[in-house]
Amino acid sequence: MGFGQIGFTEILILLVVVLLLFGAKRIPEIAGSFGKGITEFKRNLNDAQKAISEPPPNNTRSVNASAPAADPTVREEDRPEPKRLLN
């Protein structure tokens, strides 16, 4: 008998062993975590496939455009003093 064929008896024994190891209360938690992990894996896989298949966005902004612009209405005196980490 090879390892390629798993029958009903083997699955039943495996489920009994899992039940004995983790207990009846922990099995739904483990199954839920496993399901969430699979869902997250599929989502990340789809995002990676989209990133590969779609062309990159056309960014025409300059490097400094990502920095927030200074508000010209706020005067230097009105700005709070930065907190000092060392005395």
Secondary structure, 3 states (H helix, E strand, C coil): CCCCCCCHHHHHHHHHHHHHHHCCCHHHHHHHHHHHHHHHHHHHHHHHHHHHHCCCCCCCCCHHHHCCCCCCCCCHHHCCCCCCCCC
